[in-house]
Amino acid sequence: MFTPIAIGYARTPYKESSQIPKGLGARHDAEGILDIHPEFAPGLLDIEGFSHLFVLWCFHRSAGFDLIGRPPIETKQHGVFATRSPRRPNPIGLTVVELFRHDGGALHVRGVDMLDGTPILDLKPYMSSIPMESLRRGWLTEAELRRDGTVSTP
């Protein structure tokens, strides 16, 4: 096991969880900033080549967990692992955001669904089901082209 540390904090418009859009058809269009601590900022090198990011974060205001629960928009109970409930055995959240600007240790993003001041645990480039015409894969594209022999290396 490991002890997670915050690599930074989210700045979002949401002060209370009731403000965050939830349920079927909820749209997460809010903009925010992921402020990465200076000692971790070198890890952001080349991140601007990616259009979307996975953000792993901590439900820092959640206490305890329920293995079965009823989401607010539902009449039926579900297992916690089939929901996005903050009351989880490990209070870890996952959000996909669109990256539109990288400014030093600040990542300006769209699609936040976490509270202001939420600890950020990790970032990863999103490389799954974004339609190809919208996806930027950063340095991976060039690396794949090099691997396939279609781009010469200097």
Contacts in CASP RR format, 6 or more apart in sequence:
PFRMAT RR
TARGET T0000
AUTHOR 0000-0000-0000
METHOD contacts of the structure
MODEL  1
MFTPIAIGYARTPYKESSQIPKGLGARHDAEGILDIHPEFAPGLLDIEGF
SHLFVLWCFHRSAGFDLIGRPPIETKQHGVFATRSPRRPNPIGLTVVELF
RHDGGALHVRGVDMLDGTPILDLKPYMSSIPMESLRRGWLTEAELRRDGT
VSTP
4 58 0 8 1.000
4 121 0 8 1.000
5 121 0 8 1.000
6 37 0 8 1.000
6 58 0 8 1.000
6 119 0 8 1.000
6 120 0 8 1.000
6 121 0 8 1.000
7 36 0 8 1.000
7 37 0 8 1.000
7 40 0 8 1.000
7 120 0 8 1.000
7 121 0 8 1.000
7 122 0 8 1.000
7 123 0 8 1.000
8 34 0 8 1.000
8 35 0 8 1.000
8 36 0 8 1.000
8 37 0 8 1.000
8 40 0 8 1.000
8 119 0 8 1.000
8 120 0 8 1.000
9 34 0 8 1.000
9 35 0 8 1.000
9 117 0 8 1.000
9 118 0 8 1.000
9 119 0 8 1.000
9 120 0 8 1.000
10 32 0 8 1.000
10 33 0 8 1.000
10 34 0 8 1.000
10 35 0 8 1.000
10 55 0 8 1.000
10 57 0 8 1.000
10 112 0 8 1.000
10 114 0 8 1.000
10 115 0 8 1.000
10 116 0 8 1.000
10 117 0 8 1.000
10 118 0 8 1.000
10 120 0 8 1.000
11 32 0 8 1.000
11 33 0 8 1.000
11 34 0 8 1.000
11 35 0 8 1.000
11 116 0 8 1.000
11 117 0 8 1.000
12 30 0 8 1.000
12 32 0 8 1.000
12 112 0 8 1.000
12 114 0 8 1.000
12 115 0 8 1.000
12 116 0 8 1.000
12 117 0 8 1.000
12 118 0 8 1.000
13 19 0 8 1.000
13 30 0 8 1.000
13 31 0 8 1.000
13 32 0 8 1.000
13 112 0 8 1.000
13 116 0 8 1.000
14 20 0 8 1.000
14 30 0 8 1.000
14 112 0 8 1.000
14 113 0 8 1.000
14 114 0 8 1.000
14 115 0 8 1.000
14 116 0 8 1.000
15 115 0 8 1.000
15 116 0 8 1.000
16 115 0 8 1.000
17 61 0 8 1.000
17 86 0 8 1.000
17 115 0 8 1.000
20 113 0 8 1.000
20 114 0 8 1.000
20 115 0 8 1.000
21 27 0 8 1.000
21 28 0 8 1.000
21 113 0 8 1.000
22 71 0 8 1.000
22 72 0 8 1.000
22 73 0 8 1.000
23 71 0 8 1.000
23 72 0 8 1.000
23 73 0 8 1.000
24 73 0 8 1.000
28 95 0 8 1.000
28 111 0 8 1.000
28 112 0 8 1.000
28 113 0 8 1.000
29 110 0 8 1.000
29 111 0 8 1.000
30 110 0 8 1.000
30 111 0 8 1.000
30 112 0 8 1.000
30 113 0 8 1.000
31 108 0 8 1.000
31 109 0 8 1.000
31 110 0 8 1.000
31 111 0 8 1.000
31 112 0 8 1.000
32 108 0 8 1.000
32 109 0 8 1.000
32 110 0 8 1.000
32 111 0 8 1.000
32 112 0 8 1.000
33 106 0 8 1.000
33 107 0 8 1.000
33 108 0 8 1.000
33 109 0 8 1.000
34 55 0 8 1.000
34 97 0 8 1.000
34 106 0 8 1.000
34 107 0 8 1.000
34 109 0 8 1.000
34 120 0 8 1.000
34 123 0 8 1.000
35 105 0 8 1.000
35 106 0 8 1.000
36 44 0 8 1.000
36 105 0 8 1.000
36 106 0 8 1.000
36 107 0 8 1.000
36 120 0 8 1.000
36 123 0 8 1.000
38 105 0 8 1.000
41 104 0 8 1.000
41 105 0 8 1.000
44 102 0 8 1.000
44 104 0 8 1.000
44 105 0 8 1.000
44 107 0 8 1.000
44 123 0 8 1.000
46 138 0 8 1.000
46 139 0 8 1.000
47 53 0 8 1.000
47 99 0 8 1.000
47 102 0 8 1.000
47 107 0 8 1.000
47 123 0 8 1.000
47 125 0 8 1.000
48 99 0 8 1.000
48 101 0 8 1.000
48 102 0 8 1.000
49 136 0 8 1.000
49 137 0 8 1.000
49 138 0 8 1.000
49 139 0 8 1.000
50 99 0 8 1.000
50 125 0 8 1.000
50 126 0 8 1.000
50 136 0 8 1.000
50 137 0 8 1.000
50 138 0 8 1.000
51 98 0 8 1.000
51 99 0 8 1.000
51 126 0 8 1.000
51 130 0 8 1.000
51 134 0 8 1.000
51 135 0 8 1.000
51 136 0 8 1.000
52 96 0 8 1.000
52 97 0 8 1.000
52 98 0 8 1.000
52 99 0 8 1.000
52 125 0 8 1.000
52 126 0 8 1.000
52 130 0 8 1.000
52 135 0 8 1.000
53 96 0 8 1.000
53 97 0 8 1.000
53 99 0 8 1.000
53 107 0 8 1.000
53 109 0 8 1.000
53 123 0 8 1.000
53 124 0 8 1.000
53 125 0 8 1.000
53 126 0 8 1.000
54 94 0 8 1.000
54 95 0 8 1.000
54 96 0 8 1.000
54 123 0 8 1.000
54 124 0 8 1.000
54 125 0 8 1.000
54 126 0 8 1.000
55 94 0 8 1.000
55 95 0 8 1.000
55 96 0 8 1.000
55 97 0 8 1.000
55 109 0 8 1.000
55 114 0 8 1.000
55 120 0 8 1.000
55 122 0 8 1.000
55 123 0 8 1.000
56 92 0 8 1.000
56 93 0 8 1.000
56 94 0 8 1.000
56 120 0 8 1.000
56 121 0 8 1.000
56 122 0 8 1.000
56 123 0 8 1.000
56 124 0 8 1.000
57 92 0 8 1.000
57 93 0 8 1.000
57 94 0 8 1.000
57 95 0 8 1.000
57 114 0 8 1.000
57 118 0 8 1.000
57 119 0 8 1.000
57 120 0 8 1.000
57 121 0 8 1.000
58 91 0 8 1.000
58 92 0 8 1.000
58 93 0 8 1.000
58 118 0 8 1.000
58 119 0 8 1.000
58 121 0 8 1.000
59 86 0 8 1.000
59 87 0 8 1.000
59 88 0 8 1.000
59 91 0 8 1.000
59 92 0 8 1.000
59 93 0 8 1.000
60 91 0 8 1.000
60 115 0 8 1.000
60 117 0 8 1.000
60 118 0 8 1.000
60 119 0 8 1.000
61 86 0 8 1.000
61 115 0 8 1.000
62 86 0 8 1.000
62 87 0 8 1.000
62 88 0 8 1.000
62 91 0 8 1.000
64 87 0 8 1.000
65 80 0 8 1.000
65 87 0 8 1.000
65 88 0 8 1.000
65 89 0 8 1.000
65 91 0 8 1.000
66 80 0 8 1.000
66 85 0 8 1.000
66 87 0 8 1.000
67 79 0 8 1.000
67 80 0 8 1.000
67 89 0 8 1.000
68 77 0 8 1.000
68 78 0 8 1.000
68 79 0 8 1.000
68 80 0 8 1.000
69 77 0 8 1.000
69 78 0 8 1.000
69 79 0 8 1.000
69 80 0 8 1.000
69 83 0 8 1.000
69 85 0 8 1.000
70 76 0 8 1.000
70 77 0 8 1.000
70 78 0 8 1.000
71 78 0 8 1.000
71 83 0 8 1.000
71 85 0 8 1.000
80 87 0 8 1.000
80 88 0 8 1.000
80 89 0 8 1.000
84 93 0 8 1.000
86 93 0 8 1.000
92 121 0 8 1.000
93 114 0 8 1.000
95 111 0 8 1.000
95 112 0 8 1.000
95 113 0 8 1.000
95 114 0 8 1.000
96 111 0 8 1.000
96 126 0 8 1.000
97 109 0 8 1.000
97 110 0 8 1.000
97 111 0 8 1.000
97 112 0 8 1.000
98 109 0 8 1.000
98 110 0 8 1.000
98 111 0 8 1.000
99 107 0 8 1.000
99 108 0 8 1.000
99 109 0 8 1.000
100 108 0 8 1.000
100 109 0 8 1.000
100 110 0 8 1.000
101 107 0 8 1.000
101 108 0 8 1.000
102 108 0 8 1.000
107 123 0 8 1.000
125 137 0 8 1.000
125 138 0 8 1.000
125 140 0 8 1.000
127 135 0 8 1.000
127 137 0 8 1.000
127 140 0 8 1.000
142 151 0 8 1.000
145 151 0 8 1.000
146 153 0 8 1.000
END
